Amino acid sequence: MSLARDGVGTEATVRAFWSQIHPVFMLPPLAASLFGAILAGSVDPLIAAVHVGAMFAAVYTAHLKDGYVDFHVRGEDDDHPLTERGCRAGLVASTAAFVGCCLLLAAFANVLAVALTVPTWLIAYHHAPQLDMNPLTATTGYPLGIALAIIGGFAAQAGTLTPVPVGFAIVFLVLLSGIKVIDDAQDYEYDRTIAKRTVAVVVGPSRAYGVAYGLMIAALLAVVALVAVDVFPPGAVGAALAFAVVAAVARRAGPELATMLLIRGSYVFLAVLVAAVWFEPLPGLG
């Protein structure tokens, strides 16, 4: 039985599995893992690579499971490149890769890193059809994965946690939750028909925008406050200002364009934070 729905043979199968790699949503967790490692000061490249590998396997699992549920179970999507058997085979392979990375972290890093990494797979696997039906978990699933990637990447290097990576993790959790609320608003009409309780469905699209931008403003204010108390380096204020500009432009756009702008704005936010930490290290970062 074929693993791919569109063709047979190795080329069709590879193409089908490759299609489940979505760079826009997969790069942030990988970058967050490396950001956590950078925060630790001294980076062991092997351990950093293993943790990045674990994040990739977790997000790939999420995409496979989400596609399987949306097409083969719920019938929401019009098409999917993998058969049911292909989805299951992919889930087994991605889970095996994740477990392998966790075992390597246990052997070459520390137990804390493993404890902070395992929940990312649990969130990924259970996002659909369990977590995405509740407004809280549907909104915070992906952002929580990013937060865990930051502190997991840090713990893998340092063997402990400090206020700095925890602060960054909380900021990204809140900021990305705001973006996710707007992203979910794109599917407001359809989600209502299947009783999918996103924030937009529960409070309405207009109020959902208010919730979203309220979360993002709170995250940016938290950055400024943490700079003021010397937890974050001063350059982090630049990251907040850069994202604020993007958010102001996105505020005038519809859900689809706003989501695209805000996700890319989050890339800029992370890049400026990395530069700030790299060039303005605080005593607590080493």
VOGU-3710 file (C-alpha; in Angstrom, 3 decimals, decimal comma):
1> mslardgvgt> 0,000/0,000/0,000  1,368/3,422/-0,960  2,325/5,991/1,632  1,651/8,874/-0,761  -1,738/9,704/-2,256  -0,342/11,282/-5,423  1,854/8,686/-7,052  3,900/5,643/-6,117  7,576/4,983/-5,648  10,368/6,568/-3,689
11> eatvrafwsq> 10,190/9,992/-5,334  6,468/10,415/-4,664  6,870/9,227/-1,069  9,775/11,576/-0,343  7,869/14,456/-1,915  4,816/13,716/0,225  6,772/13,621/3,483  8,814/16,675/2,494  5,572/18,603/1,971  4,913/18,400/5,713
21> ihpvfmlppl> 7,895/20,658/6,425  6,434/24,163/6,745  9,343/26,600/7,261  7,219/29,541/8,444  6,000/27,577/11,452  8,962/25,219/11,916  11,825/27,716/11,995  10,727/29,611/15,158  10,967/26,566/17,495  14,385/25,704/16,067
31> aaslfgaila> 15,547/29,308/16,421  14,119/29,425/19,952  16,164/26,357/20,886  19,346/27,996/19,601  18,410/31,254/21,328  18,146/29,370/24,621  21,570/27,857/24,009  23,047/31,305/23,284  21,566/32,615/26,541  23,574/29,971/28,394
41> gsvdpliaav> 26,792/31,656/27,258  28,969/28,673/26,413  27,414/26,546/23,650  28,203/22,878/23,084  27,407/22,447/19,352  26,549/18,739/19,657  24,073/19,245/22,477  22,576/22,265/20,709  22,142/20,217/17,521  20,450/17,386/19,419
51> hvgamfaavy> 17,983/19,752/21,072  17,229/21,427/17,731  16,659/17,942/16,308  14,176/17,194/19,073  12,288/20,429/18,331  12,181/19,592/14,630  10,817/16,111/15,355  8,165/17,541/17,693  6,929/20,175/15,219  7,002/17,669/12,350
61> tahlkdgyvd> 4,850/15,377/14,491  2,392/18,226/15,004  2,116/18,899/11,270  1,650/15,226/10,438  -0,999/14,704/13,113  -2,799/17,925/12,259  -2,942/17,025/8,570  -4,081/13,488/9,352  -6,911/14,691/11,575  -8,021/17,544/9,327
71> fhvrgedddh> -8,160/15,425/6,155  -8,621/11,784/7,111  -10,656/12,208/10,318  -12,554/15,518/10,203  -12,679/15,929/6,440  -11,863/19,628/6,761  -9,082/19,807/4,157  -9,649/19,285/0,432  -6,452/17,295/-0,041  -3,470/15,787/1,734
81> pltergcrag> -0,325/14,283/0,202  -0,150/11,265/2,548  -2,429/8,265/2,914  -3,615/7,236/6,381  -0,882/4,612/6,414  1,642/7,242/5,359  0,573/9,560/8,183  0,901/6,783/10,743  4,296/5,727/9,394  5,480/9,326/9,546
91> lvastaafvg> 4,241/9,707/13,116  6,126/6,576/14,153  9,311/7,834/12,481  9,104/11,379/13,906  8,328/10,036/17,369  11,245/7,607/17,180  13,527/10,497/16,170  12,237/12,573/19,081  12,804/9,743/21,561  16,306/9,234/20,175
101> cclllaafan> 17,104/12,919/20,700  15,785/12,770/24,269  17,968/9,756/25,007  20,993/11,632/23,650  20,101/14,636/25,829  19,890/12,349/28,854  23,285/10,851/28,022  25,213/13,988/27,034  23,295/16,846/28,690  21,070/16,463/31,752
111> vlavaltvpt> 17,707/15,245/33,025  16,306/18,784/33,319  16,733/19,288/29,575  14,829/16,073/28,914  12,061/17,048/31,342  11,596/20,371/29,531  11,761/18,778/26,074  9,289/15,891/26,447  6,240/18,199/26,861  6,866/19,669/23,403
121> wliayhhapq> 6,034/16,315/21,797  2,989/15,862/24,032  1,678/19,259/22,918  2,477/18,483/19,286  0,806/15,067/19,214  -2,306/16,106/21,125  -2,843/19,464/19,415  -5,383/17,830/17,091  -8,023/16,778/17,870  -7,797/17,413/21,621
131> ldmnpltatt> -6,062/20,702/22,429  -7,322/22,662/19,417  -10,946/22,413/20,598  -10,442/24,569/23,705  -9,803/28,337/23,457  -6,962/28,298/25,997  -5,040/25,296/24,705  -5,790/26,083/21,043  -4,224/29,504/21,577  -1,256/28,627/23,767
141> gyplgialai> -0,150/25,265/22,337  2,336/26,543/19,749  3,540/29,494/21,887  4,084/27,149/24,837  6,181/24,939/22,581  8,340/27,963/21,713  8,697/28,850/25,403  9,736/25,291/26,233  12,233/25,343/23,351  13,914/28,407/24,859
151> iggfaaqagt> 14,245/27,074/28,383  14,986/23,564/27,145  17,793/24,847/24,911  19,189/26,804/27,851  18,912/23,905/30,315  20,604/21,529/27,871  23,676/23,768/27,983  23,599/25,083/31,555  21,957/22,225/33,470  19,769/24,723/35,339
161> ltpvpvgfai> 17,388/27,658/34,797  17,854/31,341/35,607  15,465/34,315/35,468  16,775/35,397/32,052  15,642/32,416/29,922  12,462/32,066/31,961  11,701/35,746/31,339  12,248/35,370/27,607  10,100/32,235/27,552  7,211/34,032/29,251
171> vflvllsgik> 7,489/37,008/26,893  7,337/34,763/23,831  4,467/32,742/25,298  2,363/35,882/25,723  3,436/37,560/22,469  2,870/34,502/20,278  -0,440/33,746/21,993  -1,610/37,139/20,766  -0,525/36,292/17,215  -2,245/32,897/17,453
181> viddaqdyey> -5,555/34,533/18,382  -5,428/36,529/15,142  -4,332/33,482/13,155  -7,334/31,515/14,450  -9,665/34,367/13,511  -9,033/33,512/9,840  -11,132/30,369/10,283  -13,858/31,966/12,414  -16,805/31,067/10,174  -15,741/27,466/9,607
191> drtiakrtva> -14,709/26,874/13,213  -18,214/27,862/14,337  -19,714/25,099/12,176  -17,628/22,371/13,839  -17,917/23,755/17,389  -14,194/24,533/17,469  -13,915/26,957/20,382  -11,133/29,338/19,461  -10,980/32,752/21,118  -12,628/34,313/18,051
201> vvvgpsrayg> -15,525/31,856/18,267  -15,986/32,370/22,005  -15,833/36,190/22,168  -16,346/37,196/18,530  -13,792/38,457/15,959  -13,784/42,092/17,118  -13,150/41,275/20,760  -10,626/38,632/19,724  -8,561/41,375/18,086  -8,673/43,303/21,348
211> vayglmiaal> -7,514/40,232/23,270  -4,745/39,592/20,745  -3,288/43,076/20,789  -3,708/43,273/24,546  -1,508/40,188/24,893  1,095/41,570/22,514  1,214/44,931/24,294  1,590/43,126/27,624  4,531/41,139/26,242  6,277/44,263/24,943
221> lavvalvavd> 5,736/46,108/28,222  7,165/43,084/30,041  10,335/43,388/27,945  10,725/47,035/28,930  10,086/46,213/32,599  12,641/43,386/32,584  15,201/45,708/30,989  14,478/48,248/33,737  15,293/45,703/36,460  18,440/44,492/34,629
231> vfppgavgaa> 17,107/41,048/33,778  17,212/41,717/30,015  20,007/43,643/28,260  19,153/47,255/27,252  19,113/46,371/23,551  16,000/44,257/24,127  14,002/47,512/24,086  14,916/47,752/20,397  13,262/44,394/19,804  10,073/45,616/21,480
241> lafavvaava> 10,060/48,789/19,379  10,670/46,869/16,145  7,785/44,511/16,806  5,538/47,399/17,870  6,011/48,993/14,439  5,037/45,736/12,702  2,029/45,309/15,003  0,846/48,850/14,250  0,874/48,088/10,519  -0,788/44,689/11,012
251> rragpelatm> -3,558/46,284/13,089  -5,004/47,770/9,892  -4,901/44,478/7,977  -7,236/41,498/7,811  -6,533/38,289/9,753  -4,541/36,563/6,983  -2,231/39,471/6,176  -1,975/40,447/9,843  -0,877/36,922/10,757  1,759/36,917/8,013
261> llirgsyvfl> 3,098/40,295/9,118  3,108/39,438/12,815  4,833/36,079/12,354  7,568/37,748/10,354  7,641/40,501/12,947  8,305/37,860/15,569  11,355/36,790/13,513  12,655/40,350/13,684  11,854/40,445/17,407  13,895/37,296/17,999
271> avlvaavwfe> 16,757/38,464/15,797  17,107/41,766/17,668  16,957/39,918/21,001  19,729/37,567/19,882  21,851/40,558/18,852  21,132/42,297/22,158  22,191/39,267/24,185  25,230/38,653/21,994  26,597/42,190/22,154  25,284/43,241/25,589
281> plpglg> 25,590/40,151/27,816  24,383/40,510/31,388  26,310/38,967/34,291  23,485/36,468/34,799  23,774/35,154/31,230  26,982/33,275/31,670
//
